Amino acid sequence: MKRIFLICILLSSSLFAFAQTQQGYVKTKGRMVNGQHVPGQGLKGATVSIKGRTAVLVQSDDGAFSFPIPEAQFRVDSVRKKGYQLVDMDALSKTYKLSANPIYLVMETPGQQLQDRIEAEKKLRRTLSDQLQQREDEIESLKEQQKISIEEYRKSLQKLYADQENNDKLISDMAKRYSELDYDQMNESDREISNLILTGDLVKADSMLNAKGDIHGRIAKLHQHEASNAQERKKLTRRKEYLNQSNTLLEKELDDLANDCYRKFEICKMRHENDSAAYYIEMRAELDTTNVSWTTEASAFIYEYVSDYDKALSYYRRALRQTIQQFGENCAWIGQIYNNMGHIYRIIGEYDQAFRCYNDAFALESLLFGESHEDIADLYNDLGSLYDDLDNYEEALNHYQKALTIRKTVLDSTDQRLGQSYNNIGLLYKKMGEYDAALEWFNKALDVYSKSCDNDSPHMASIYNNKGQVCFSQKNYDGAISYHQEALSIYLKNYGRNHMAVSTCYNNLGQDYVEKGDYPLALENAQNAMEIDRVVFGSDDNLAIAYSYNNIANIYQKMGDYGQSANYLDRTIPILESIYGKEHTTIAIANFNIGVLYMKQGDLKLAIEYAEKGKKIYSKLVSQDHPVIKTMQDKIDEMKKAADQ
């Protein structure tokens, strides 16, 4: 998923008859050292550039500056001081509201920022290590006291270690956030809560948050405050001063609650409690349904970690409405939202909707950026993937190559999006049966990813998985199993069990073990995939379920249980035809497999009928020298020979 950013082209009517002054500070971070608050320092001599206005030179020792703002909103174009960099680069894409509260632009030297991140990582690693030891001791104690059985003891340890496998990504994400915090902008209580989370005292941090009052009650109070303000607006002429003061307080209350919801979210995420984390990130989004950033953050987390695609789409639709309402229709954020919605529609098999979203994004971003921009390359890549899903190899390759051409021009040679292009082209060649070419492209992708991400990155897992598929096609089943198990291990560390990438690995391993002749292991892996798909999609009427049915049917066929095989194949065909229509490679293979099943049962007439139907469909979609066509024809010849005897 592409990272969402905000660049809006809009024409706004003036909300004020005269310019008002916005205050601000350029400073270093306030930080916590050994539990004590050490304030940041003002950066005299920094230059702040506001969109549409002359740059402001900071002349005060405490970093204070001010500038007149004639409109209700403004953006910061740049903040510069020699030897320093912005801690939060998103400050340059954020739209600020004119406020009595000053804005803070925090800068640090690159060396200090790196040191802060390293220190945060050290604390987080120490915390998680201590938590692991404490929990191990608790489990050992329960075993010694005979309060749990040996089986419960083993399962408890297995679950504990599985939960710990996600720690590297968690540590990286949280270390980045905490190394960017400016503790000067917090009150004493919030400083202590953030420091407690960083140093691992999660129980006390949660207790302090709860001591501020029941969060639901505070939200209710916030809503009551909003209702009160609505009444006060009717008396604006008489009570303007009071209302302005009240709005300032409300803004602080909202920010405080939003930050606390986000801290709850972080605590749950750190505990690998994704459902609870989703609850709090959604709670924050509902505090202000007009906040596009909060809405899209909730959607992204739900999409990636919870796989609740319907809910993720509903949040993206809300973000789309609010973005158009607030910033007009020529806003780049709209293109990003369309693009993310297209990803989800593609995953759930609603290809017409996916095309519509991608094309809407392409039309807008071409208008804003022109044809040679990295975002246009991303859209070419996404459209290529969609054509790839529909087995339109010519259009898929055409779009992939357009994406790659732009990316080579505008991106660094280690950018992960180059790896994505190489990987997608490799997958396409693999589907076309050109395995040497596929491996060549996969190795290019692996070279990019090995330079730009760690060994446990999902990007690395995707390449291992794809190389495993090539090994499978070349009948190197031991190699396929090795690559697929490596990919599965990485995906489990990053996503947990109930995720589509994990399901795909289980399905691939099931097929590997089928060819190895280890049918019990094959069935176990295929059923694991089917169970995950049911959790993710919530019903059986889905493409992923259809694939699982087909795989399980094939395994039962190999085991000689033709009744079970027929049962699962019968469930597969209607789902596939409802998604792809009657001419698609998966439909062809399903019909061919039914033919093989009838051959096993001795009904050669039906076997030939179904097998030839499958070959006919497949022949329309690939070249006649494709290895799958040859495999199908060899089997049909075998059927006909048996029928003539």
DRENMARVEX-271578 format. One record per residue (C-alpha): residue in three letters; x negated, y negated, z. Coordinates in steps of 0.5 Angstrom, whole numbers, plus 500, padded with zeros to 3 digits. Each point is the difference from the previous one (the first is absolute). Layout:
# residues N
alaXYZ
...
//
This chain:
# residues 645
met500500500
lys497493498
arg499495506
ile505495500
phe498493500
leu504493499
ile498495494
cys507496498
ile501496495
leu506495502
leu503494500
ser503497506
ser504494502
ser497496505
leu503501507
phe498494503
ala500493498
phe493498503
ala494504501
gln499503507
thr493502503
gln498507501
gln495502505
gly495505500
tyr493503502
val494503497
lys496504505
thr497507502
lys504506503
gly501500508
arg498507502
met500504506
val493502503
asn500505506
gly508498501
gln498493500
his503495495
val495496497
pro503494496
gly498499492
gln496494498
gly503494495
leu496500494
lys499493498
gly498499493
ala504505497
thr505498494
val507502499
ser504499494
ile507500500
lys504502493
gly501493496
arg497496505
thr492497501
ala496504504
val499498507
leu493500504
val501502507
gln496495504
ser502502507
asp495504505
asp506504502
gly502502492
ala506496500
phe503497494
ser507497497
phe503499493
pro507497498
ile505505497
pro506497496
glu503507500
ala503505504
gln494505498
phe493500498
arg494505498
val493500502
asp496500494
ser493501503
val496499506
arg492499500
lys494500504
lys493502499
gly498506503
tyr508502502
gln505504497
leu508500501
val501506505
asp507501497
met500499493
asp508501499
ala500493503
leu499497493
ser506504497
lys505498506
thr505495500
tyr500496506
lys506496503
leu499493502
ser500500507
ala499497507
asn495506501
pro493499498
ile497505495
tyr494503501
leu495502495
val495505503
met493501497
glu494504502
thr493501497
pro500507496
gly495503505
gln504498506
gln506503497
leu497507498
gln497500507
asp508499503
arg502505496
ile495505502
glu501499507
ala508501499
glu498507497
lys496502506
lys505498505
leu505504496
arg496506499
arg498500507
thr508499502
leu502506495
ser495504503
asp501499507
gln508502498
leu498506497
gln496502506
gln505498505
arg506504496
glu495506499
asp499500508
glu508500501
ile501506495
glu494504504
ser503498507
leu507502497
lys497507498
glu496501506
gln506499504
gln504505496
lys505494498
ile500502493
ser498506496
ile494502496
glu504499494
glu503493502
tyr493498502
arg497502493
lys505496497
ser500494504
leu492500499
gln502501492
lys505494500
leu495496504
tyr494501495
ala505499494
asp502493503
gln493498501
glu498501492
asn503494498
asn496496505
asp495497495
lys505496496
leu504498506
ile493497503
ser498497493
asp507496500
met500498507
ala493498500
lys501495495
arg506497503
tyr497499507
ser494498497
glu504494497
leu504498506
asp499493503
tyr501501507
asp501492501
gln507500497
met502505505
asn503499507
glu496504506
ser505505500
asp500502492
arg492499501
glu500506505
ile505504496
ser496500494
asn493501504
leu504506503
ile502503493
leu493499498
thr497504506
gly505505500
asp504499506
leu506501496
val504501506
lys499494504
ala501496493
asp507503499
ser501499507
met498492500
leu505500493
asn506503504
ala498495506
lys502494495
gly507503500
asp504505496
ile498499493
his508501498
gly502495505
arg495495497
ile502501493
ala507499503
lys498494503
leu497497494
his506501496
gln504497505
his495494499
glu501500493
ala507500501
ser500494504
asn495496495
ala505501495
gln505496504
glu495495502
arg499499492
lys507497500
lys498495505
leu494498497
thr501493500
arg501499507
arg495506502
lys494500495
glu495499505
tyr502506504
leu501504494
asn493499498
gln498502507
ser504506500
asn498502493
thr493500502
leu501505506
leu504504496
glu494501495
lys496502505
glu505505503
leu501503493
asp492500499
asp499503507
leu505506499
ala498501493
asn493501503
asp502504506
cys504505495
tyr494500496
arg496502506
lys505506501
phe499502493
glu493500501
ile500504506
cys505505497
lys495501494
met494501504
arg504506503
his502502493
glu507499502
asn502498493
asp508500501
ser499496506
ala495495497
ala505499494
tyr505499505
tyr496494503
ile498497493
glu507500498
met502497506
arg495494499
ala503500492
glu507499503
leu498494505
asp500496494
thr503503493
thr498494496
asn492502502
val498503493
ser493502503
trp503504506
thr505503496
thr495503495
glu495502505
ala506504503
ser502503493
ala492502499
phe500503506
ile506504500
tyr498502492
glu493502502
tyr501504507
val507502501
ser502501492
asp507497501
tyr501498493
asp507497501
lys498496506
ala494497496
leu504498494
ser505497504
tyr495496504
tyr496498493
arg507498497
arg501495506
ala493497499
leu502499493
arg506496501
gln497496505
thr493499496
ile505497494
gln504496505
gln494497503
phe495499495
gly504501493
glu499505495
asn493498497
cys497503507
ala494505499
trp503504506
ile506502496
gly496503495
gln496504506
ile507502503
tyr503503493
asn493504500
asn501503507
met507501498
gly498504494
his495504504
ile506503504
tyr505501494
arg494504497
ile499504506
ile507502501
gly501501492
glu505494498
tyr495499494
asp505495497
gln500496506
ala493500500
phe499498493
arg505494502
cys495498506
tyr494500496
asn502497494
asp503494505
ala493499503
phe497500494
ala504495497
leu499495506
glu492502501
ser499499492
leu503493501
leu496498506
phe493503499
gly500502492
glu498507497
ser493500503
his501500508
glu499506505
asp507500501
ile502501493
ala495506500
asp504503506
leu506500496
tyr497503494
asn498505505
asp507501503
leu503501494
gly495505497
ser502504506
leu507500499
tyr499502493
asp495505502
asp506503505
leu504500494
asp495504496
asn499494495
tyr493501499
glu499495494
glu503495504
ala497502507
leu493500497
asn501493496
his502497507
tyr495503504
gln494497495
lys503493500
ala500500507
leu493503500
thr498494495
ile502495504
arg497503507
lys493501497
thr500492498
val503497506
leu498505506
asp494502504
ser497507497
thr501503507
asp508497501
gln504506502
arg505498494
leu495502495
gly500507504
gln507500499
ser500499492
tyr495505499
asn504505505
asn506499496
ile497501493
gly497506503
leu507503502
leu502499493
tyr495503497
lys501506505
lys507500498
met498501492
gly496506502
glu493496498
tyr497502507
asp493498498
ala502493499
ala504500506
leu494502505
glu496494496
trp505495502
phe501503507
asn493499502
lys500493497
ala506499505
leu496504506
asp494495499
val504494501
tyr503502506
ser494503503
lys497493500
ser506496502
cys504505506
asp498505505
asn500507499
asp507501503
ser503495496
pro507502496
his496498494
met495506501
ala505505501
ser504498494
ile494502496
tyr499506504
asn507502498
asn499499493
lys494503499
gly503506503
gln505500495
val495500495
cys497506503
phe506504500
ser502498493
gln493503499
lys501506504
asn495499505
tyr505501506
asp495500506
gly498493497
ala507498500
ile501502507
ser494497503
tyr502493496
his507500502
gln499502508
glu495494500
ala505495497
leu505503505
ser496499506
ile499493498
tyr507498499
leu502503506
lys495496504
asn503494497
tyr508501499
gly501506505
arg505506497
asn506497497
his497496494
met501502493
ala492500499
val500506505
ser506503497
thr496500493
cys494503503
tyr504506503
asn503501493
asn493500497
leu497505505
gly506504499
gln499501493
asp493501501
tyr501506505
val505503495
glu495500495
lys495503505
gly506506501
asp500498508
tyr508499499
pro501499508
leu496494500
ala503498494
leu507500502
glu498497507
asn497494496
ala506499496
gln505500505
asn496495504
ala500495494
met508502499
glu501498508
ile496494499
asp504498494
arg507501504
val497495505
val498495496
phe506500495
gly505502504
ser504504495
asp498506495
asp502496494
asn494497499
leu494502495
ala495502505
ile505505503
ala501502493
tyr492501499
ser500504507
tyr506505498
asn496501493
asn494502504
ile503504505
ala504504495
asn493501496
ile497503507
tyr506505501
gln500502493
lys492502501
met502504506
gly506504496
asp506497504
tyr503498493
gly507498504
gln497495504
ser496497494
ala506499496
asn504497506
tyr494494500
leu500500493
asp507499499
arg500494505
thr494497496
ile503499493
pro506495501
ile496495505
leu494500494
glu505499495
ser504494503
ile493497501
tyr497501494
gly505502495
lys499506496
glu494499496
his494500505
thr494504502
thr503502507
ile506502497
ala496504494
ile496504506
ala506501504
asn504503494
phe494504498
asn499503508
ile507502500
gly498504493
val494503504
leu505502506
tyr505504495
met494503497
lys498503507
gln508502501
gly499504493
asp505495496
leu496499494
lys505496496
leu501495505
ala493500502
ile498498493
glu506495499
tyr498496506
ala492500499
glu501498492
lys505494503
gly494498505
lys495501494
lys504496495
ile501494505
tyr493500502
ser498500493
lys503493499
leu496497505
val493502499
ser495502494
gln501507498
asp493502502
his502498507
pro498506505
val507501503
ile503501493
lys495506499
thr501503507
met508499498
gln499503493
asp496506503
lys505502505
ile506499495
asp496505495
glu499505506
met508500501
lys502501493
lys495506500
ala503503506
ala507499497
asp498503493
gln498507504
//
